Amino acid sequence: MRLLDGRVLVVAGNSVTGDDLTSAELYDPDSGTWSATGSMLKPRAGFPPTLLRDGRVLVGDQDGDERQGSELFDPA
């Protein structure tokens, strides 16, 4: 997810083994560097992150027809 400042947030998803992930990292395309940011509170997958107008990112989770909750990432 590209943030308003140009950095890219890579968050949650599934691993090669099918496990849901809690990781979150930021990529800065200007410098070509990665940096860790806070991990998710629980594994998230199945719902794409959504950039909100105020610059925060909503990261949700869905398992089949069940909604599992969401978290907010604040780049500030």
The 8 nearest C-alpha neighbors of each residue, nearest first, counted from 0:
[[1, 8, 7, 2, 9, 48, 50, 49],
 [2, 0, 7, 6, 5, 8, 3, 50],
 [3, 1, 5, 6, 4, 7, 0, 54],
 [2, 4, 5, 54, 1, 6, 50, 53],
 [5, 3, 2, 6, 1, 54, 7, 74],
 [6, 4, 2, 3, 1, 7, 27, 28],
 [7, 5, 27, 2, 26, 4, 1, 28],
 [8, 6, 1, 26, 0, 25, 2, 9],
 [7, 9, 25, 0, 24, 10, 1, 26],
 [10, 8, 24, 23, 25, 7, 0, 11],
 [9, 11, 23, 22, 8, 24, 12, 21],
 [10, 12, 20, 21, 43, 22, 23, 44],
 [13, 11, 44, 20, 19, 43, 10, 14],
 [12, 14, 19, 18, 17, 20, 44, 15],
 [15, 13, 17, 18, 16, 19, 20, 12],
 [14, 16, 17, 13, 18, 19, 12, 20],
 [15, 17, 14, 18, 13, 19, 20, 12],
 [18, 16, 14, 15, 13, 19, 20, 12],
 [17, 19, 14, 13, 16, 20, 15, 12],
 [18, 20, 13, 42, 12, 43, 44, 14],
 [21, 19, 11, 42, 12, 22, 13, 43],
 [20, 22, 42, 39, 11, 38, 41, 43],
 [23, 21, 38, 11, 20, 10, 39, 24],
 [22, 24, 10, 38, 9, 36, 11, 37],
 [25, 23, 35, 9, 36, 34, 8, 10],
 [24, 26, 8, 34, 7, 33, 9, 35],
 [27, 25, 33, 7, 6, 32, 28, 8],
 [26, 28, 6, 32, 29, 31, 30, 33],
 [27, 29, 31, 30, 26, 6, 32, 5],
 [30, 28, 27, 31, 32, 6, 5, 26],
 [29, 31, 32, 28, 27, 26, 33, 6],
 [32, 30, 28, 27, 29, 33, 26, 6],
 [33, 31, 30, 27, 26, 34, 28, 29],
 [34, 32, 26, 25, 27, 24, 35, 31],
 [35, 33, 25, 24, 36, 26, 32, 27],
 [36, 34, 24, 25, 23, 37, 33, 38],
 [35, 37, 24, 23, 38, 34, 25, 22],
 [38, 36, 23, 39, 35, 22, 24, 72],
 [39, 37, 22, 23, 21, 40, 36, 10],
 [38, 40, 21, 41, 22, 37, 42, 23],
 [39, 41, 38, 21, 42, 70, 43, 37],
 [40, 42, 39, 21, 43, 20, 38, 19],
 [43, 41, 21, 20, 19, 11, 39, 44],
 [44, 42, 60, 11, 12, 19, 20, 41],
 [45, 43, 12, 60, 46, 19, 11, 13],
 [44, 46, 61, 60, 62, 47, 43, 12],
 [45, 47, 60, 59, 44, 61, 48, 58],
 [48, 46, 49, 45, 58, 59, 44, 60],
 [49, 47, 58, 57, 56, 46, 59, 50],
 [48, 50, 57, 56, 51, 47, 58, 0],
 [51, 49, 56, 55, 54, 57, 52, 48],
 [50, 52, 55, 54, 53, 56, 49, 57],
 [53, 51, 54, 50, 55, 56, 3, 49],
 [52, 54, 51, 55, 50, 56, 3, 73],
 [55, 53, 51, 52, 3, 50, 56, 2],
 [54, 56, 73, 51, 72, 53, 50, 74],
 [57, 55, 50, 72, 49, 71, 51, 58],
 [56, 58, 71, 49, 48, 70, 59, 72],
 [59, 57, 48, 70, 69, 71, 56, 49],
 [60, 58, 69, 46, 68, 70, 57, 43],
 [59, 61, 43, 44, 67, 46, 45, 68],
 [60, 62, 66, 45, 67, 65, 46, 63],
 [63, 61, 65, 64, 66, 45, 60, 67],
 [62, 64, 65, 61, 66, 45, 67, 60],
 [63, 65, 62, 66, 61, 67, 45, 60],
 [66, 64, 62, 63, 61, 67, 60, 68],
 [65, 67, 61, 68, 62, 64, 60, 63],
 [66, 68, 60, 61, 65, 62, 69, 59],
 [69, 67, 60, 66, 59, 70, 61, 58],
 [68, 70, 59, 58, 60, 57, 71, 67],
 [71, 69, 58, 57, 59, 72, 68, 39],
 [70, 72, 57, 56, 58, 73, 55, 69],
 [71, 73, 56, 55, 74, 57, 70, 58],
 [72, 74, 55, 75, 71, 56, 54, 57],
 [75, 73, 72, 55, 54, 2, 56, 8],
 [74, 73, 55, 54, 72, 4, 53, 2]]
